[in-house]
Amino acid sequence: MAIRIVRLGTPRLPDEGLRIGTVRHPPRGVRKDQYAARDFYDVWLPDLAPSAPLVKLALGREGEREWTTFAKRYRREMAAPEKRRILDLLAALSRTSSFSVGCYCAEESRCHRSLLHALLREHGATVL
């Protein structure tokens, strides 16, 4: 049992389990009843997405300095009590269930899901 970190919209892996979308907005141009069928997500959890101002800051900026600033601010957002409780819940569920969390970004190393991967591990999750 473990959490997989995935790119939403990509084909599901065998035994991936429930797919959770940690994005600010649903996929554009896709009907709600098609989210799961088109491999986006089964459940939407925007609470773990970066805030709108933080997403705006990150868009179009690819330098190391900008990424470091984004990472620090995202971690600060995820340190709020309500976010920590969600991370704790997902960590606990990872010990008994297989599921995945993800985002649309093509490059995981420059996406909040890479930071989410680390945060989940820090909260005791089993992450693949």
SULQUIJO-V71985 format. One line per field, one symbol per residue. burial: + if it has 9 or more other C-alpha atoms within 8 Angstrom, else -. A space follows every 50 residues. Layout:
# SULQUIJO-V71985
burial: ???
This chain:
# SULQUIJO-V71985
burial: -++++++++------+-+++++++----------++--++++-+++-+++ ---++--+-------++--++-+++-++----++--++-+++-++-++++ +++----+--+++++-+-+++-+++++-
